[in-house]
Amino acid sequence: MKTPPRAWTTPEEIRRQLQRHWDSGALLAARLPADDGEPLFPLALRLRRPTARDITERFAEVAAWVRQLRDNSRDALGHGYAITFRRQGNRVQGSNELPAALSVPGAEDALRLLGRQRDAERFDALAEEILARQPRLADWLRRQPLKALEHKESWPRLLAVLDHFQRHPRPGCYPRQLAIPGVDTKFIEARRGLLAALLDEVLPASAIDAEASGVRGFNQRFGLRSPSPLVRLRLLDPTLHVQGLSDLSLPAEQFTTFRPAVERVFITENQTNGLAFPDVPRSLVVFGLGYGLEHLVRTPWLREVEVYYWGDIDTHGFGILDRVRASLPDARSLLMDQQTLLAHRSLWGEEPADKRLRTTPRRLTDAELALFLALRDDTWAERVRLEQERIDFDWLRQRLPAACRTTE
């Protein structure tokens, strides 16, 4: 079977090879001061060429292919790729000079072939400006030249932010309190990912909290204050209301020192459950959990009271219960039992497949574990899920006294 001519390297294929080097950032990175690495140029290119059989059987097509490569080469156009020819003998066609290798001699050849000269000039000017102010960004520029070019209009402000953090490491203020001329808070908030990468390059290790990462960890990583997340709770005993207030939202750090005269704390992630939870003497309910359950259960005083967790009846819900007990080993589940599940069969939904827990929790009671395994094994139906807010509140009221260790 004859090899189709399109399998041979064409000028368009050469451009595609160079485009990949552009897309990787290599062509721009090569313009930066030498870093003792291997130089990119001259850049060898892949060459797929005719076989001896092609030369014998399709000589006219081979000759046309050679002309096309030669007509678009550096020798013909004054820029672009260079062809190394080698004389090759053929028993039918005789001796002929054929392309044996392709290369791009220098950066300008590659840029002109791709039409990227203006972009390269912009990058050169940008790199000069950046390195004059922040020479420590040289390695980052080599790794991310296209990202630098993508944000070309923002660099004066980006550099101003970097300068400020170098002068004032870990400033200990809120982002809106940063006094950086020409830079507003929205600029910083919209570019936290980029700024984090840049600050990591220019700041000393002592100015970086390595335990915080990502966009959400930006403030902690670089010593900025964040508004404290709120913990929302309802005091379920009218005698414990604070100046008549039962529904409170406290900054997280205040919740850790808040010690109401309660014996029980109910935790539920659903807001409706928290708002409608019935009165229980010497008790409160925490709900909403914008603060994050893992943080909440590490509150020291919760170890001194009875804690009840009310979650969805599905594999994921039992996984959360297991994590609660990692911090509060004596925590009990509320309405996460087989009787409750089967009594609300008409309200079942499906647990999302990507949320299902495949591993077996280690901190469940025997009854909880049996229910978890039945759910995981699809004993009643596929991916059964009973969301906590679907449970009838009369059911809650009837079972609440028995669920608590002490009845009123």
N, C-alpha and C positions, 0 to 999 in steps of 0.2 A: 504494500500500500504506500503510495507516494506521500511524502511529508508536505502538507499544505504550506504555501509561501508565507502565510500569516504567522507561522511558527518561527520564522526568522526575525531577528531583531530589526525593528524599523525605527526611523527617527521619532515617531510618536511614542514607541516603547522606551526609547532613551529618555524622552521628556518625563515619562511616568516614573522611571527610575530616579531621576533627579528630583521629581516632585516629592517622592517619599523622603528624600534627604532634607528637603525643605520642611515638610510636615513634622519631621522629628526634631527640627531645630538645628540640625548639624551644620547647615550652610551658614546660618547666622553665628552660631557659636564659634565657627572657624575664624571669624573676623576679630575675635577678642584677642588680647595679648596672650602669647603662648603660655600654656600651663604644663609644659614638659610632656604632654601626651603625643600620640602619633598624629602628624599633620594629616588633614583630610585630603589635601591635593598634593600631587595629581590623583584624581579619583578614578579608580578602575570601575568599569561598568560591565555588566553581564552581557555576553554576546552569544546569541543562538544563531548558528550559521548553517548553511547547506552541508549535507553529508556528501561523501564521494559519490554515492548513488544519485543524489540530486544533481550533482554536476554532470554526471553522465547522461541522465535522462531528461533534465530540464534546464539545459544550459542557458537558453534564452531568458528564462525567468531568473536564473542566478545572475546573469549579466545585468538585468534590469534592477535587481536588488542592490548590486554593487553600485550602480549609477545613482540610485536613490540615496544610499548612505553617503556617497562621496559628494553629491550635490548639496547636501544639508550639513556637511561637516565644517570644521574650522578652516580647513584649507580653502573651501569654496566661499564661505561667508565671512571669514575673518574672526569668528568667535564660535564657541560651542565645543563639540566633541572632536577628538582627534582619532584617526584610524591608523592602526599599525597593520601594514600589509605583509603577507608572506607568500612567496611563490609556492604553488602547489601543483604537482604533476597529476595528470589523469590519463589513463591509457586510451581514452577515446577523444577527449578534448585537448589533450596536450598540457603544456605548462601555462598556468595563469596566476596572476597576483590576486589574492583574495583577502578580505578582512580577517585578521587573526585576533585582534584585541581592540577594545574601545576604552578611551579614557577622557576625562575632562581635566585639562592642564591646570586651570586656576579658578578661583571663586568667581571672577567676572564672567568667565565663559559660562558657568552654570547659571548665574543670575540673568544674563542676557537671554539665554536659551529659555528661561522660565518667565521672562518679563518682570523680574523682581528687583530691578536695580533701585527703584525709588524706595521700596521697602527697606532694602539694605542700607541705603543712605540715611533713612530715618533712624534705623537701629544704631548705626554708627554714632550719630549725633546724640541719641538717647544714652547709649552706653558710656560715651564720654562724660555726659552730664552726671549720670548716676555714679560712676566710679570716681569722679572728682570729689563728690560729696561722701560717698559710702564705698570705699575700696573693698570692704569686706563682702560686698555683694557680687564680686567677680565670679565665684563658683556658682552662685544662684543664677547669674546671667547665662553662664554656660549651659546650665541644666534647663533653663526656662526662657530662652530668648524670645520665643513667640508670645509668651505671656507678657513679657516686658513690652513688646511691641503692641500687643492688644490693649494695654493700659497706657499708651503713650501720652494721652491728654492728662492723665492723673498723676504723673510722676512728680511735678512740683509739690503737690500736696502730700503724696506718699513720702517723699523725702523729708518734708517738714515734720510729719508724724514721727519718722525714725529719729530725726535729730532731737525732737522733744523727749522721746523715751530714753535716748542716750544721756541727755542732760538731767532727766528726772526719772531714773529707773524706779519701777514699782511705785507710782505716784500716790496710791492710796486714796484716790478720789473717784467720784462717779464719772463715766465717760463724758457726760454733758458739762462737767466742770473743767475739762481739759482746755487750757487757754493756748491754742495754736493758731496764729494768724492765718486767715484764709481757709481754715479747715473747720467744717461743722461736724456735729455728731453723726448726722446721717451719712456723711462720707465715710466715716470710720465704720459704722455699723454695716454698711453695704459692702465693705471690703475687708471684713475681719479675717476671712480665710487667707487672702493675699497678704495682708499686714502681718498675720501670725507667722507666715513663712519668712517674710523679710526680717521681722524682729528677731526670729530665731537665729538669723545669720549675723546680726549686728550687735546683739546684746550679750553681755557676759552671762555665764551659767547662773551666777548668783541673782540675776534679775529675772529669772524664768522659773516658774513653778512647773516642773516636769510632770507632775501628777495630773495636771489639767491639760486637755487637748481639745481640738475641734473648735468649731465656731462657738458652741455653747460654753466652752471653757476658756474663751479668750480673756475675759476680765480677770479670772483667777490666775491664769497663766502669766499675765503681765502686770499684776498688781493693781487692778482697778476694782472698785467696789461695785457690787450688783445690788439692785433692790432685793430685799429679803423676800423669798416666797412666803405666801400666806398659808396657814393651816386653819381650815374652817371647822368649827365644832358647834354643837348644840348641847347646852346643859339640860339634861332630861329630868332633873329634879327642881321643881319651882322654888324650893327653899335655898337653892344654890345660885339662883340667878344673880348676876352682877348689876346692881342698881336697876333691877327689872329687866335686864337684857339676858336673853337665853342663847341667841345666835351670834357667835363671835368669830372674828377672823384675826389671828395673831401672827405677827412675823415669826418665822420658824425658830429663830434663836430665843424669842420670848416664850414660845411654846415649851421649849426644853426646860425652862425654869418655872413655868406656870404649874402650880400644884394645887388644883382644886380639891375640895374634900369629897372625892369620889372613891368608890370601891371598884367600879367597873368602867371599862372603856370599850365601846363598840366601834369597830372600824369597818366602813363600807365605802367602796369606790364610787358608788352611784349617788348623785346629788339628790334625786327624788327620795331615795331611801333615807338619806340623812335628814331631809326636811320633814318627812312624814313619820319618822321613828317615834313610837309612843313614849310617854313619860315612864321613866324607871327610877325609883329612888336611888340616890347617891350614885348616879351614872351620867355619862356623857357619850355622845357619838361624834366621831370624826369622819368627815366625808369630803368628797370632791377630790382630795389627794393630788392637787396640783403640785404640792411639795414633793411628792414621790414617796411611795410606800416604804422603800428600803431606808430612806432617811428617817421617816416617821418612827419606825419601830425601834430605832436605835436611841430614842428618847429615854434617858435613864429612869425617870419616875414611872414609866409604864411597867417596869419590872416589879413594882410594888403593888400593882392592882391587877384585878382580873381583866384580861383582854379577850375579846371575841371578834373574830374576823368573819365577815359576811361577804362572800364573793359568788361569782357565777358557778353553777354546777356544770363544769366541763373539765377536761384534762388541764387546760390552762389555769383555771381557777384553783385547782388543787396544787398546781405548781406554785402559785402565788402563796397559798397557805403554807406550803413547805418552806418558802423563803421567809415568811413571817416568823416561823418557829426557829429559824436559824438565829434570830436575835431574841425572840421571846419564846423559849421552849414550852412554856405552860399555856400559851395562847390556845383558845378553843375555837372551833368552827361554829357558826350559827346558820342553821337552815341549809346546811350543805350535806344532806343525808338522803338516803334512798327513798324514804317515805315522802319527803318533800318533793323529790323529783317525780315520782310516779303519780303523786296527787295532782300534778300540774302538767300532765302529758299533753293536753291540748295546746299548751303554750310553749312547747319545745321549739327550738330553732336548731340551726346547724352551726357547729363550731367551725370557723375558718380553718381550712386544711393547714395553712402555714402557721397557725397558732397552736396546733396540737402538740402536746408534750409526749415525746417518745420515750424518754427515760423515766424510770420509776422513782418517785419522790421517797426520801428516806425518813421523813418526819411525820408521817400520817399515822393515825390510829388504825387499828385493824379494820374497823367499819369504814373509815374513810378510804383506806387502801383498797378494800374490796369494791367500793363504788368506783374509785378511779379506774381500776382494772376493767370493770364492766363497761365503763364509758370508752376506754381505749380500745376494747375488743368489740365495740359496736354491738353489745348484747341486746339492746332494745331496738336500736335503729342506727343508721349511719351518722356518725359525728354528732351525737346528741348534745344539746346545750340548752340549759335553762338559765336565762339571765336573771340576776337577782331582782331587778325591778319588776319582773313579770310575776313574782310571787304575791299572792293575795295577802293584803295586810291583816285581814282577820286571822289568817293562818299564823302570821307572825305574833299577833297579840295572844292567841291561844297557847302558843308554844314558848313564848318568851320566859315565863316564870320557870318552867321546867328546864329550859336551856341554861339558866343561870345556876350557879352553884348554891346560892341562897335565894329563897323565895321570899317575897314580901307579903 
